């Protein structure tokens, strides 16, 4: 059989078509549309980090003329900072563990006079806090469980909340800054257990604040169940580190910084004033999103009105 006869043979044609179909199936399975290292599902949703709902925060910081906002390529960026005392490192959204090298880089940056903000919705930051115990003289424990407070965020005048307690959209207030106390609304702040000489930055507005350790949405103070009562539960605390003016501030929720929450209450004004209190002469803000695993934060819900 010559070449022209082979090409016209229906069995050969069928074999070629079958091979092409098998190859196409393998390509689709191994390399799905939208797949690859960014983890997009191909249906228009973005499943992996960094978060897409910190755009308002970044724009707000960029509008402060004496601050220069840059992206940090992980904690290793801190090793190359030339002027730590003029640099703020922001780690908003800690959805994966910090390695030993991550923690050492943060510690060394703090000891050189740098400032750090960590906002953790879980308990990943506990290892960092434990490591800094000796330098800070105390630590904060992220319990990973919500605060319950005895008043809803918005109550009509006739409402008696009784034993209905707020978990989402908790009202808080700041310590006095720039001659002002800021009225804040924070989505799902988790309970913090604080020891040592921490400076409270943000608390709940209510004395009756419980850490909901069994996550049942109720205040369990009877029947052998005890949950910590933390008067005016701390939402953010600051520790001084080292002798060169370093400081680290732990926020128990990123639900103060996200697009859905930034313009609630005095949130945006507070963040701007607080950043300037850390960098009063201006400087560089390094935003690290490398520990964010999902496409959006856990705080995309808006307050119903």
C-alpha angles and dihedrals in degrees: 000000000000126000096264092052091050093053091052095048109113091216091056091048091049091050092051092049092048091050091050092051092049091049091050092051091051092050092051093047096045097037109028118192109275091011127124132092095325089065097222111165095221093241096092096269122117110216102177135062157303100078116250095204102074094079095108091050092052092047091049093051091046089056091062101094098209094050124079113203118209135168117249118219092215129298091306086077087072092063090067099045109128098195109030093172088062095045133087120195114204119197103183113176116018105198098153135046122274112236123227089257091051090054094046091051091052092046093050091048091052093048089055090057102269126146125230134192118193121186112187126178092191133022105282092113093061092088090055092048091049091050092051094047094105094047095044098040089229143026145222123234117210103212094192089225127111128254116241116207129189099241134057118237093245119021126176110233094256094052119113104189093199106171095347107113136192122244103157124053096015117190116237140167135213131233111260111287129170088000093303142096111218121221106218139186116207125187113231102335111197123227117268125201106204130196133176130021098330119160109226111229103172131013138172115267095238133079091209100070121149130189104230097223095174094042095229095129093241135103105247109195098140141053093051094301117119125182123187116268107211109185109227090356113234114244096176130018132181130212128193113230127199130337099288099071100269119158139180125203121198119204116195092213138029085211091102096060105043127103093254093053108029096089096041116109112330093324098124095043090049094051093049093048092045093051090050090050087059094044104028093163093044129250144150127326113202113200114200117198097163093105093056110103102180135060094245138023123256087253106074095118117102128218109268113236 
